[in-house]
């Protein structure tokens, strides 16, 4: 029987036949992919000819084509539309896939050939040199330069880590889905705007309940915390959110987080690094833990000063209303919204009618058109994995095809929380020209219509920036394509797009009232801009606290058993985090660092914000749609992928290294 995963995809644009793929197709597809690539590696190492870039590096690059097809499809469904069977399969296949890759890149005989090319005088172009350097570095970091016994230990550690990291993410999803705040009485909805009530009613109906339902998904949690006047329910929601996967049940992540940290520390020591943080950062722009901590420290004191002033303002608001209690963490969002309304005469709910999802999406498309000449044309004759997924052909101004762009915007129980970009196919020229197929996945509450808040508008533009990085890639080798860059550089294209989301000229182009068609009034635009640094003490503090927590975990050098809650508490006391604020993510649901590839790397968002704030100054100075500036950004940042070192690319665009001053100004920390 044919397997649709590994057969030739005959659909338009050679897209995966999602409707034909079944659970039972994945194991044999992975098995065949493993066997085929191992045979290809054997052919490389048994080649009697001297090692060259072509017969070693390029041949390695071309290997594993079945896995290159199958793994992205599996990963997309496992994160965006999963089920119990897929979760169980993920627990088996992803650790095996990780072990397969580690086994290849830790092979001594393969490394001998790669090292021979690395040390040769073969004439190569710039991208070839970068691919060679990255391949050599990857093998060293996989343990290929170690002795046989040490390499075997690295393989075993990677197998254990892959299993635990997968389980960690699954536990967060299951525990998130398990919690429901179900409301039947109207009085328990006091303070909540109609749009939030409507979303909660739809969520209840989709889950087979009557009344209203709220979850600890951020898209449900945050609006409730902002507007619910029921302080007892806000506390209940806050405790559920901050105790996610920390309830001493089958989904508890304390032991898993501790084991992950210990195994990473052991792995780093075997590879010759002081800590996992040192290991990770050796392959990032930041390069060392001390440089990361220097950046965090530079921002921490101004953020604490600003957040203390915010605490005083919130406490005053409580007292002005006759409240006789000290502010607690579950009060922050609610009273922040009240102070915002008082200080700026601004109710953020007034904005939502102007931010209908389709209009916001088209606004992002329009920005890409004005900057880069891109056109987005809806395509209906393609298979997708869910009815909410939409597809677009992306074309240059002259009609030439750039790639395919898919959106999957709505929250559902089968989807992990958060927002992300991934690709089912990356751009490349080597081995046959491939154009990219890119996905943006978000978790917006589905409505009729779907109306977004300003944070959700920024999220859509942010993920669209990642998509542009993948779509506009113009490189030879797939492993250097698009977002395959240093981790603390990958957020630059996404975060810079957030600036256009709130530019007055851009807002006037897409922010129209969903009923009347009225363009957003200048008065509301002014309110958005005036309040842009409002609550930035809180936002910066909770983010930096999570970044410090990440670094503390991954600077651990001991293999002793670590009590997770005590460790976290000590880390937060060490930076003098005020009790009114919790880190944005706590240890048991910090998926970025324990299951999402950002270990010792959560700082990268603020590192990239230094870059994006500084880079956007170039557009502000010359015009936000200046043709030459846009062309330079596209060529030097978006098209180049990982073909050169990030600082080289940035300096080529900006003419110098980045300055932190624009970031301090944008966050109101100057």
MOWO-V775603 format. One record per residue. N is the residue number from 1. RES is the residue in one small letter. PHI is phi in whole degrees, -180 to 180 (* if undefined). OMEGA is omega in radians with two decimals (* if undefined). Layout:
N;RES;PHI;OMEGA / N;RES;PHI;OMEGA
This chain:
1;x;*;-3.10 / 2;x;-71;3.14 / 3;x;-110;-3.06 / 4;x;-63;3.13 / 5;x;-71;-3.04 / 6;x;-111;3.04 / 7;x;-76;3.10 / 8;x;-66;-3.14 / 9;x;-81;-3.03 / 10;x;-93;-3.09 / 11;x;-70;3.09 / 12;x;-57;-3.10 / 13;x;65;-3.14 / 14;x;51;3.13 / 15;x;-85;3.12 / 16;x;-60;3.10 / 17;x;-81;-3.01 / 18;x;-52;-3.06 / 19;x;-70;-3.12 / 20;x;-95;-3.05 / 21;x;-78;3.11 / 22;x;-121;-3.10 / 23;x;-53;-3.05 / 24;x;-69;3.13 / 25;x;-79;-3.03 / 26;x;-70;-3.09 / 27;x;-55;3.13 / 28;x;-66;3.11 / 29;x;-67;3.08 / 30;x;-62;-3.12 / 31;x;-58;-3.14 / 32;x;-64;3.10 / 33;x;-63;3.11 / 34;x;-61;-3.08 / 35;x;-63;-3.10 / 36;x;-61;-3.10 / 37;x;-70;3.11 / 38;x;-63;3.06 / 39;x;-63;3.12 / 40;x;-67;3.10 / 41;x;-69;3.09 / 42;x;-59;3.13 / 43;x;-65;3.11 / 44;x;-67;-3.03 / 45;x;-73;3.14 / 46;x;-94;3.12 / 47;x;-65;-3.10 / 48;x;-73;-3.14 / 49;x;-73;3.07 / 50;x;-57;-3.11 / 51;x;-67;3.07 / 52;x;-131;3.09 / 53;x;-60;-3.08 / 54;x;-70;-3.03 / 55;x;-85;3.12 / 56;x;-122;-3.04 / 57;x;-72;-3.14 / 58;x;-69;3.11 / 59;x;-67;3.05 / 60;x;-65;3.11 / 61;x;-59;-3.08 / 62;x;-83;-3.06 / 63;x;-76;3.01 / 64;x;75;-3.06 / 65;x;-64;3.10 / 66;x;-64;3.12 / 67;x;-65;3.10 / 68;x;-62;3.08 / 69;x;-80;-2.91 / 70;x;-81;-3.01 / 71;x;-61;3.11 / 72;x;-61;3.12 / 73;x;-62;3.14 / 74;x;-61;-3.09 / 75;x;-65;3.13 / 76;x;-62;-3.12 / 77;x;-70;-3.12 / 78;x;-66;3.14 / 79;x;-102;-3.01 / 80;x;-104;-3.10 / 81;x;-156;-3.02 / 82;x;-97;3.06 / 83;x;-156;-3.06 / 84;x;-60;3.14 / 85;x;-64;-3.13 / 86;x;-67;3.11 / 87;x;-62;3.12 / 88;x;-63;3.13 / 89;x;-67;3.12 / 90;x;-59;-3.14 / 91;x;-64;3.11 / 92;x;-95;-2.97 / 93;x;-77;-3.08 / 94;x;-67;3.03 / 95;x;-60;3.12 / 96;x;-69;3.10 / 97;x;-66;3.09 / 98;x;-62;3.13 / 99;x;-63;3.11 / 100;x;-60;-3.14 / 101;x;-67;3.13 / 102;x;-62;3.13 / 103;x;-61;3.13 / 104;x;-70;-3.00 / 105;x;-82;3.03 / 106;x;-108;-3.11 / 107;x;-70;-3.13 / 108;x;-67;-3.10 / 109;x;-68;3.08 / 110;x;-70;3.14 / 111;x;-63;3.13 / 112;x;-59;3.13 / 113;x;-72;3.11 / 114;x;-62;3.13 / 115;x;-64;3.12 / 116;x;-62;3.10 / 117;x;-68;-3.11 / 118;x;-61;-3.09 / 119;x;-95;-3.13 / 120;x;-83;3.10 / 121;x;-105;-3.12 / 122;x;-61;-3.12 / 123;x;-78;-3.10 / 124;x;-132;3.04 / 125;x;-83;-3.03 / 126;x;-61;-3.12 / 127;x;-68;3.09 / 128;x;-64;3.11 / 129;x;-62;3.14 / 130;x;-67;3.11 / 131;x;-62;3.11 / 132;x;-62;-3.13 / 133;x;-63;-3.13 / 134;x;-67;3.11 / 135;x;-66;3.12 / 136;x;-61;-3.13 / 137;x;-63;-3.14 / 138;x;-61;-3.12 / 139;x;-71;3.08 / 140;x;-62;-3.11 / 141;x;-73;3.07 / 142;x;-93;3.08 / 143;x;98;-3.09 / 144;x;-67;-3.13 / 145;x;-88;-3.13 / 146;x;-87;3.08 / 147;x;-79;-3.00 / 148;x;-60;-3.11 / 149;x;-66;3.14 / 150;x;-66;3.12 / 151;x;-62;3.11 / 152;x;-63;3.11 / 153;x;-68;3.08 / 154;x;-61;3.12 / 155;x;-59;-3.13 / 156;x;-66;3.11 / 157;x;-63;3.13 / 158;x;-65;3.10 / 159;x;-63;3.13 / 160;x;-64;-3.12 / 161;x;-63;-3.13 / 162;x;-61;3.13 / 163;x;-64;-3.09 / 164;x;-69;3.14 / 165;x;-65;3.08 / 166;x;-64;-3.14 / 167;x;-64;3.13 / 168;x;-57;-3.12 / 169;x;-64;3.12 / 170;x;-66;3.12 / 171;x;-64;3.12 / 172;x;-62;3.13 / 173;x;-61;-3.08 / 174;x;-67;-3.12 / 175;x;-71;3.06 / 176;x;-62;-3.13 / 177;x;-68;-3.07 / 178;x;-72;-3.08 / 179;x;-84;3.07 / 180;x;-139;2.96 / 181;x;-98;-3.09 / 182;x;-99;-3.06 / 183;x;-124;3.12 / 184;x;-114;-3.08 / 185;x;-93;3.13 / 186;x;-60;-3.09 / 187;x;-65;3.12 / 188;x;-78;3.10 / 189;x;-100;-3.05 / 190;x;-54;3.12 / 191;x;95;-3.06 / 192;x;-80;3.08 / 193;x;-62;-3.07 / 194;x;-60;-3.10 / 195;x;-62;3.14 / 196;x;-73;3.08 / 197;x;-63;-3.14 / 198;x;-63;3.12 / 199;x;-63;-3.13 / 200;x;-67;3.10 / 201;x;-67;3.12 / 202;x;-65;3.13 / 203;x;-64;3.10 / 204;x;-63;-3.13 / 205;x;-62;-3.12 / 206;x;-64;-3.14 / 207;x;-95;3.06 / 208;x;81;-3.14 / 209;x;-118;2.99 / 210;x;-97;3.09 / 211;x;78;-3.02 / 212;x;-132;-3.08 / 213;x;-138;3.08 / 214;x;-122;3.13 / 215;x;-123;3.11 / 216;x;-96;2.88 / 217;x;-65;-3.03 / 218;x;-56;-3.10 / 219;x;-70;3.07 / 220;x;-100;-3.07 / 221;x;-64;-3.02 / 222;x;-63;3.11 / 223;x;-60;3.11 / 224;x;-62;-3.11 / 225;x;-67;-3.14 / 226;x;-72;-2.90 / 227;x;-120;-3.10 / 228;x;-69;3.10 / 229;x;-86;3.12 / 230;x;-83;-3.06 / 231;x;-61;3.14 / 232;x;-66;3.12 / 233;x;-74;3.06 / 234;x;-62;3.11 / 235;x;-63;3.12 / 236;x;-61;3.13 / 237;x;-65;-3.11 / 238;x;-62;-3.14 / 239;x;-66;3.10 / 240;x;-64;-3.12 / 241;x;-66;-3.05 / 242;x;-79;3.06 / 243;x;-107;-3.14 / 244;x;-56;3.14 / 245;x;58;3.13 / 246;x;-140;-3.05 / 247;x;-122;3.10 / 248;x;54;3.08 / 249;x;-116;-3.08 / 250;x;-67;-3.13 / 251;x;-103;-3.10 / 252;x;-72;-3.05 / 253;x;-107;-3.08 / 254;x;-61;-3.12 / 255;x;-64;-3.13 / 256;x;-66;3.12 / 257;x;-60;-3.14 / 258;x;-61;-3.14 / 259;x;-65;3.13 / 260;x;-60;-3.14 / 261;x;-61;-3.12 / 262;x;-64;-3.12 / 263;x;-66;3.10 / 264;x;-64;3.12 / 265;x;-64;3.11 / 266;x;-63;-3.12 / 267;x;-62;-3.14 / 268;x;-62;-3.13 / 269;x;-63;3.10 / 270;x;-60;-3.10 / 271;x;-86;3.04 / 272;x;92;-3.14 / 273;x;-108;-3.14 / 274;x;-66;-3.08 / 275;x;-153;3.06 / 276;x;-64;3.10 / 277;x;-61;3.11 / 278;x;-63;3.10 / 279;x;-62;-3.10 / 280;x;-64;-3.00 / 281;x;-74;3.04 / 282;x;-63;-3.14 / 283;x;-115;-3.14 / 284;x;-129;3.07 / 285;x;-59;-3.07 / 286;x;-64;3.01 / 287;x;75;-3.12 / 288;x;-142;3.05 / 289;x;-58;-3.11 / 290;x;-63;3.12 / 291;x;-68;3.08 / 292;x;-64;-3.11 / 293;x;-65;3.07 / 294;x;-63;3.11 / 295;x;-66;3.14 / 296;x;-60;-3.13 / 297;x;-64;-3.13 / 298;x;-63;-3.12 / 299;x;-91;-2.97 / 300;x;-65;-3.10 / 301;x;-64;3.07 / 302;x;-60;3.13 / 303;x;-67;3.12 / 304;x;-64;3.12 / 305;x;-62;-3.13 / 306;x;-69;-3.08 / 307;x;-71;3.08 / 308;x;-64;3.09 / 309;x;-65;3.11 / 310;x;-67;3.09 / 311;x;-60;-3.13 / 312;x;-61;-3.13 / 313;x;-66;3.13 / 314;x;-69;3.12 / 315;x;-65;3.09 / 316;x;-64;3.11 / 317;x;-62;3.11 / 318;x;-61;-3.12 / 319;x;-67;3.12 / 320;x;-61;3.13 / 321;x;-88;3.14 / 322;x;89;3.12 / 323;x;-73;-3.12 / 324;x;-119;3.14 / 325;x;-151;3.08 / 326;x;-83;-3.11 / 327;x;-61;3.08 / 328;x;-119;-3.09 / 329;x;-55;-3.11 / 330;x;-77;3.08 / 331;x;-93;-2.92 / 332;x;-59;-3.07 / 333;x;-64;-3.06 / 334;x;-64;-3.09 / 335;x;-80;3.00 / 336;x;-61;3.13 / 337;x;-65;3.12 / 338;x;-68;3.12 / 339;x;-65;3.09 / 340;x;-58;-3.13 / 341;x;-63;-3.11 / 342;x;-74;-3.06 / 343;x;-72;-3.04 / 344;x;-114;-3.06 / 345;x;49;-2.89 / 346;x;-139;3.05 / 347;x;-101;-3.06 / 348;x;-61;3.11 / 349;x;-66;3.12 / 350;x;-67;-3.12 / 351;x;-80;-2.98 / 352;x;-55;3.13 / 353;x;-59;-3.14 / 354;x;-92;-3.07 / 355;x;-117;3.03 / 356;x;-70;-2.98 / 357;x;-52;-3.11 / 358;x;-61;3.12 / 359;x;-68;3.12 / 360;x;-64;3.08 / 361;x;-57;3.13 / 362;x;-65;3.06 / 363;x;-64;3.08 / 364;x;-64;3.09 / 365;x;-59;-3.12 / 366;x;-64;3.10 / 367;x;-61;3.12 / 368;x;-64;3.10 / 369;x;-68;-3.11 / 370;x;-70;3.13 / 371;x;-80;-2.94 / 372;x;-124;3.13 / 373;x;77;-3.07 / 374;x;-77;3.07 / 375;x;-122;-3.13 / 376;x;-119;-3.08 / 377;x;-119;-3.10 / 378;x;-62;3.10 / 379;x;-122;-3.10 / 380;x;-103;-3.03 / 381;x;-90;3.09 / 382;x;-134;3.08 / 383;x;-81;3.03 / 384;x;-132;-3.10 / 385;x;-92;3.13 / 386;x;-157;-3.08 / 387;x;-63;-3.14 / 388;x;-80;-3.07 / 389;x;-80;3.11 / 390;x;-119;-3.09 / 391;x;-122;3.14 / 392;x;-138;2.92 / 393;x;-82;3.12 / 394;x;-108;-3.07 / 395;x;-129;3.03 / 396;x;-72;3.13 / 397;x;-59;-3.13 / 398;x;-87;3.11 / 399;x;94;3.14 / 400;x;-67;-3.10 / 401;x;-71;3.06 / 402;x;-95;-3.12 / 403;x;172;3.13 / 404;x;-113;3.13 / 405;x;-126;3.13 / 406;x;-112;3.04 / 407;x;-118;3.07 / 408;x;-138;-2.86 / 409;x;-95;-2.90 / 410;x;-99;3.11 / 411;x;-72;3.06 / 412;x;-164;-3.10 / 413;x;-61;-3.10 / 414;x;-83;-3.06 / 415;x;-116;3.02 / 416;x;-64;3.10 / 417;x;-73;3.08 / 418;x;99;3.14 / 419;x;-146;-3.08 / 420;x;-160;3.02 / 421;x;-120;2.93 / 422;x;-146;-3.05 / 423;x;-133;3.01 / 424;x;-86;3.06 / 425;x;-152;3.13 / 426;x;-97;3.13 / 427;x;-69;3.03 / 428;x;-163;3.03 / 429;x;-119;-3.14 / 430;x;-70;3.11 / 431;x;79;-3.09 / 432;x;111;-3.08 / 433;x;-65;3.09 / 434;x;-124;3.01 / 435;x;-97;-2.97 / 436;x;-77;3.01 / 437;x;-126;-2.92 / 438;x;-117;3.13 / 439;x;-119;2.88 / 440;x;-111;-3.14 / 441;x;-122;-3.14 / 442;x;-133;-3.14 / 443;x;-135;3.10 / 444;x;-87;3.05 / 445;x;-64;-3.09 / 446;x;-79;-3.14 / 447;x;-135;3.10 / 448;x;-132;0.07 / 449;x;-86;3.04 / 450;x;-87;-3.13 / 451;x;-111;-3.04 / 452;x;-104;2.93 / 453;x;-86;-3.08 / 454;x;-63;3.11 / 455;x;-64;3.13 / 456;x;-72;3.04 / 457;x;-61;3.11 / 458;x;-63;3.12 / 459;x;-61;-3.14 / 460;x;-61;3.12 / 461;x;-65;3.13 / 462;x;-60;-3.12 / 463;x;-66;3.08 / 464;x;-65;3.06 / 465;x;-62;3.04 / 466;x;-60;-3.13 / 467;x;-60;3.12 / 468;x;-62;3.10 / 469;x;-61;3.10 / 470;x;-75;-3.08 / 471;x;-69;-3.02 / 472;x;-92;3.08 / 473;x;-54;3.14 / 474;x;-142;-3.07 / 475;x;-129;-3.14 / 476;x;-86;-2.98 / 477;x;-105;-3.07 / 478;x;-60;-3.10 / 479;x;-73;3.07 / 480;x;-110;-2.97 / 481;x;-83;2.92 / 482;x;54;-3.07 / 483;x;-82;3.11 / 484;x;-80;-3.10 / 485;x;-127;3.06 / 486;x;-56;-2.99 / 487;x;-62;-3.13 / 488;x;-88;3.02 / 489;x;-111;-2.99 / 490;x;-68;-3.12 / 491;x;-84;3.13 / 492;x;-60;-3.13 / 493;x;-63;-3.14 / 494;x;-78;-3.05 / 495;x;-72;3.13 / 496;x;-68;3.12 / 497;x;-66;3.13 / 498;x;-63;3.13 / 499;x;-65;3.14 / 500;x;-67;-3.08 / 501;x;-59;-3.08 / 502;x;-118;3.02 / 503;x;-69;-3.12 / 504;x;-52;-3.12 / 505;x;-64;3.13 / 506;x;-72;3.12 / 507;x;-57;-3.13 / 508;x;-66;-3.10 / 509;x;-83;-3.07 / 510;x;-128;-3.06 / 511;x;-85;-3.14 / 512;x;-123;-3.13 / 513;x;-59;-2.99 / 514;x;-69;3.11 / 515;x;-104;-3.03 / 516;x;-88;-3.06 / 517;x;79;-3.13 / 518;x;-64;3.05 / 519;x;-68;-3.12 / 520;x;-53;-3.10 / 521;x;-66;3.10 / 522;x;-58;-3.14 / 523;x;-60;3.13 / 524;x;-72;3.07 / 525;x;-61;3.12 / 526;x;-60;3.13 / 527;x;-64;3.11 / 528;x;-60;-3.09 / 529;x;-71;-3.13 / 530;x;-62;-3.08 / 531;x;-96;-3.02 / 532;x;-64;3.11 / 533;x;-101;3.11 / 534;x;-67;3.12 / 535;x;67;3.14 / 536;x;-74;3.02 / 537;x;-61;3.10 / 538;x;-63;-3.07 / 539;x;-60;-3.12 / 540;x;-72;-3.10 / 541;x;-66;-3.12 / 542;x;-67;3.09 / 543;x;-69;-3.12 / 544;x;-62;3.11 / 545;x;-59;3.09 / 546;x;-65;3.12 / 547;x;-66;3.06 / 548;x;-61;-3.14 / 549;x;-60;3.09 / 550;x;-57;-3.12 / 551;x;-64;3.14 / 552;x;-60;3.12 / 553;x;-59;-2.97 / 554;x;-98;2.91 / 555;x;-97;3.09 / 556;x;-63;3.13 / 557;x;-117;-3.09 / 558;x;-92;3.03 / 559;x;-103;3.11 / 560;x;-66;3.12 / 561;x;-65;-3.05 / 562;x;-113;3.06 / 563;x;-73;-2.93 / 564;x;-61;-3.08 / 565;x;-66;3.12 / 566;x;-67;3.13 / 567;x;-62;-3.13 / 568;x;-63;3.14 / 569;x;-61;3.12 / 570;x;-64;3.14 / 571;x;-63;-3.12 / 572;x;-74;3.05 / 573;x;-66;-3.13 / 574;x;-63;3.10 / 575;x;-103;3.11 / 576;x;62;3.07 / 577;x;-72;-3.13 / 578;x;-67;-3.03 / 579;x;-67;-3.12 / 580;x;-72;-3.07 / 581;x;-129;2.99 / 582;x;-102;3.03 / 583;x;-57;-3.06 / 584;x;-53;3.05 / 585;x;-130;3.06 / 586;x;-94;-2.91 / 587;x;-61;-3.05 / 588;x;-85;3.08 / 589;x;-133;3.14 / 590;x;-87;-3.02 / 591;x;-64;3.12 / 592;x;-50;-2.99 / 593;x;-100;-3.11 / 594;x;-104;3.09 / 595;x;-148;-3.01 / 596;x;-117;3.04 / 597;x;85;-3.13 / 598;x;-113;3.11 / 599;x;-60;-3.05 / 600;x;53;-3.07 / 601;x;-141;3.14 / 602;x;-66;3.06 / 603;x;-57;-2.95 / 604;x;-63;3.09 / 605;x;-65;3.14 / 606;x;-77;3.06 / 607;x;-61;3.12 / 608;x;-69;3.12 / 609;x;-68;2.99 / 610;x;-59;3.14 / 611;x;-66;-3.02 / 612;x;-71;3.11 / 613;x;-65;3.13 / 614;x;-69;-3.13 / 615;x;-67;-3.10 / 616;x;-68;3.05 / 617;x;-58;3.12 / 618;x;-63;3.10 / 619;x;-71;3.12 / 620;x;-61;-3.09 / 621;x;-70;-3.01 / 622;x;-106;-3.10 / 623;x;118;-3.00 / 624;x;-67;3.06 / 625;x;-122;-3.14 / 626;x;-58;-3.02 / 627;x;-62;-3.09 / 628;x;-67;3.13 / 629;x;-66;3.11 / 630;x;-63;3.13 / 631;x;-63;3.13 / 632;x;-66;3.14 / 633;x;-65;3.11 / 634;x;-63;-3.04 / 635;x;-70;-3.01 / 636;x;-86;-3.08 / 637;x;-109;-2.99 / 638;x;-74;-3.08 / 639;x;-78;-2.91 / 640;x;-82;3.13 / 641;x;53;-3.14 / 642;x;-102;-3.06 / 643;x;-76;3.06 / 644;x;-143;3.11 / 645;x;-66;-3.05 / 646;x;-57;-3.11 / 647;x;-65;3.07 / 648;x;-62;3.13 / 649;x;-65;-3.11 / 650;x;-65;-3.13 / 651;x;-65;3.10 / 652;x;-68;3.09 / 653;x;-76;-2.98 / 654;x;-90;-3.11 / 655;x;91;3.14 / 656;x;-165;3.05 / 657;x;-74;-3.06 / 658;x;-70;3.12 / 659;x;-112;-3.10 / 660;x;-79;-3.05 / 661;x;-58;3.13 / 662;x;-59;3.09 / 663;x;-66;-3.14 / 664;x;-58;-3.14 / 665;x;-68;-3.06 / 666;x;-66;3.13 / 667;x;-96;3.12 / 668;x;69;-3.09 / 669;x;-107;-3.09 / 670;x;-64;*
